[in-house]
Amino acid sequence: MKNEIWKPVLDYEERYEVSDQGRVRSIPRPGRGSSYRILKPGRQRIYHCVSLFKTKDKSSAKTKKVHLLVLEAFTGIRRVKGMEAGHRNGIATDNRLENLYWTDRIQNEKDKIKHGTFICGEKSCKAKLKEHEVLTIHRKAHAGEDPEVLAKQYGIHPGTVGAIKSERTWRHLWK
């Protein structure tokens, strides 16, 4: 890539570099040839990750998220508790520096909602109900149907019926 800028990966300065385009490469070492090798990223959930080694020992491998490597190398700021890497365009695999920024959990969640990448409701792998079922439970509970009967009918806990009725859960449906 033209004009790609490379910086050392923090804590791995002698072995790896990361670019402003979100690529990671190994630095040439004696006995390994004289050319840089671009690492092929794997996936950890929705993020690109690479395995980095401090020594030749395979047990020294650490899996690192590429977007964090880019931000740490180019901003000079190490991630601390409470900091998250945000993706301006909402695409978790777009690790170009221009797409990344440090943020906090609250802003990152707001950005996910704005981008349509926030996982809630029936999109969640933990969901037992479909949205139309939740709306039906809500309507029936407000009409006075017994929560125990509704819970048994839908295979959920009676407390979940109460949470749906009072709109404490599935909040995105009540906006």
C-alpha positions as CSV (number, residue, x, y, z in Angstrom):
1,M,0.0,0.0,0.0
2,K,1.3,3.4,-0.9
3,N,2.4,5.7,1.9
4,E,1.7,3.1,4.5
5,I,3.2,4.2,7.8
6,W,4.7,1.6,10.1
7,K,5.4,1.9,13.9
8,P,6.7,-0.7,16.4
9,V,4.1,-2.7,18.3
10,L,4.3,-1.7,22.0
11,D,6.1,-4.4,24.1
12,Y,7.1,-6.2,20.8
13,E,9.3,-3.4,19.3
14,E,12.1,-5.8,18.3
15,R,9.7,-8.3,16.6
16,Y,6.6,-6.6,15.1
17,E,5.3,-3.4,13.5
18,V,1.8,-2.2,12.8
19,S,0.7,0.1,10.1
20,D,-1.8,3.0,9.9
21,Q,-3.8,0.7,7.5
22,G,-4.3,-1.9,10.2
23,R,-1.7,-4.4,9.0
24,V,0.8,-6.2,11.3
25,R,4.2,-7.5,10.1
26,S,7.1,-9.3,11.6
27,I,10.5,-7.6,11.5
28,P,13.3,-9.6,9.7
29,R,15.4,-11.5,12.1
30,P,18.7,-13.4,11.7
31,G,18.1,-16.8,10.2
32,R,14.5,-15.9,9.0
33,G,15.3,-14.2,5.8
34,S,15.7,-10.5,5.0
35,S,12.1,-9.6,4.2
36,Y,9.1,-8.4,6.3
37,R,6.2,-10.9,6.6
38,I,2.6,-9.6,6.8
39,L,0.7,-11.5,9.5
40,K,-2.6,-13.0,8.4
41,P,-5.2,-12.0,11.1
42,G,-7.5,-14.5,12.6
43,R,-10.8,-13.6,14.3
44,Q,-11.8,-13.3,17.9
45,R,-15.6,-12.8,17.9
46,I,-15.9,-9.9,15.4
47,Y,-12.4,-8.5,15.6
48,H,-9.2,-9.2,13.7
49,C,-6.5,-10.6,15.9
50,V,-2.9,-11.8,15.5
51,S,-0.6,-14.0,17.6
52,L,2.5,-12.3,18.7
53,F,5.6,-14.0,20.2
54,K,8.2,-12.4,22.5
55,T,10.6,-15.3,22.0
56,K,10.9,-18.4,19.7
57,D,9.0,-20.4,22.3
58,K,5.5,-21.0,21.1
59,S,4.2,-20.8,24.7
60,S,5.0,-17.1,24.7
61,A,2.2,-16.4,22.2
62,K,-0.3,-13.7,23.0
63,T,-3.4,-13.0,20.9
64,K,-3.8,-9.3,20.4
65,K,-6.6,-7.4,18.7
66,V,-5.3,-5.4,15.7
67,H,-7.4,-2.3,16.4
68,L,-5.8,-2.0,19.9
69,L,-2.3,-2.4,18.5
70,V,-2.9,0.3,15.9
71,L,-4.3,2.8,18.5
72,E,-1.5,2.1,21.0
73,A,1.3,2.4,18.5
74,F,0.0,5.6,16.8
75,T,-1.4,7.5,19.7
76,G,1.3,6.4,22.2
77,I,-1.5,5.8,24.7
78,R,-1.7,2.4,26.3
79,R,-5.2,1.1,26.9
80,V,-6.2,1.4,30.6
81,K,-9.3,0.1,32.4
82,G,-12.4,1.9,31.1
83,M,-10.9,2.7,27.7
84,E,-12.2,1.1,24.6
85,A,-11.4,1.4,20.9
86,G,-14.2,2.8,18.8
87,H,-14.7,2.3,15.1
88,R,-16.0,5.5,13.5
89,N,-17.8,3.6,10.7
90,G,-19.0,0.7,12.8
91,I,-17.1,-1.9,10.9
92,A,-15.1,-3.9,13.5
93,T,-12.6,-5.2,10.9
94,D,-11.7,-1.8,9.5
95,N,-8.6,-1.2,11.5
96,R,-7.3,1.8,9.6
97,L,-6.0,4.5,12.0
98,E,-8.4,7.1,10.5
99,N,-11.3,4.9,11.6
100,L,-10.2,4.3,15.2
101,Y,-10.4,6.4,18.3
102,W,-10.2,5.9,22.1
103,T,-13.5,6.1,23.8
104,D,-15.3,4.8,26.9
105,R,-18.0,2.1,27.2
106,I,-21.0,4.5,27.2
107,Q,-20.0,6.3,24.0
108,N,-19.0,3.0,22.3
109,E,-22.4,1.5,23.1
110,K,-24.1,4.7,21.7
111,D,-22.0,4.4,18.6
112,K,-23.0,0.8,18.2
113,I,-26.7,1.8,18.3
114,K,-26.1,4.6,15.8
115,H,-24.3,2.2,13.4
116,G,-26.9,-0.6,13.9
117,T,-24.3,-3.0,15.3
118,F,-25.6,-3.2,18.8
119,I,-26.8,-6.7,19.6
120,C,-30.1,-6.8,21.4
121,G,-33.4,-8.6,21.4
122,E,-33.8,-11.6,19.2
123,K,-30.4,-10.9,17.6
124,S,-28.8,-12.1,20.8
125,C,-27.7,-15.7,20.9
126,K,-29.3,-15.8,24.4
127,A,-32.8,-14.7,23.4
128,K,-35.5,-17.2,24.1
129,L,-38.2,-15.1,22.6
130,K,-38.9,-13.4,19.3
131,E,-39.9,-9.7,19.3
132,H,-43.5,-10.5,18.2
133,E,-43.8,-12.9,21.2
134,V,-42.5,-10.2,23.6
135,L,-45.1,-7.7,22.2
136,T,-47.8,-10.3,22.7
137,I,-46.8,-11.1,26.3
138,H,-46.7,-7.3,27.0
139,R,-50.2,-6.9,25.6
140,K,-51.6,-9.9,27.4
141,A,-50.0,-9.0,30.7
142,H,-51.5,-5.5,30.5
143,A,-54.9,-7.1,29.7
144,G,-54.7,-9.0,33.0
145,E,-53.6,-12.5,32.0
146,D,-51.9,-14.5,34.7
147,P,-48.1,-14.2,34.6
148,E,-47.7,-17.8,35.6
149,V,-49.8,-19.0,32.7
150,L,-48.0,-16.7,30.2
151,A,-44.6,-17.9,31.6
152,K,-45.5,-21.5,31.1
153,Q,-47.0,-20.9,27.7
154,Y,-43.7,-19.2,26.5
155,G,-41.2,-21.3,28.5
156,I,-39.9,-18.4,30.5
157,H,-39.8,-17.4,34.2
158,P,-42.8,-15.5,35.6
159,G,-40.3,-12.7,36.6
160,T,-39.5,-12.3,32.9
161,V,-43.2,-11.7,32.2
162,G,-43.2,-9.0,34.9
163,A,-40.1,-7.4,33.4
164,I,-41.7,-7.4,30.0
165,K,-44.9,-5.9,31.4
166,S,-43.1,-3.1,33.2
167,E,-40.8,-2.6,30.2
168,R,-37.5,-3.3,32.2
169,T,-36.4,-5.7,29.5
170,W,-36.4,-5.6,25.7
171,R,-36.2,-1.8,26.1
172,H,-35.6,-1.2,22.5
173,L,-39.2,-2.2,21.8
174,W,-40.7,0.5,24.1
175,K,-39.0,3.6,22.5
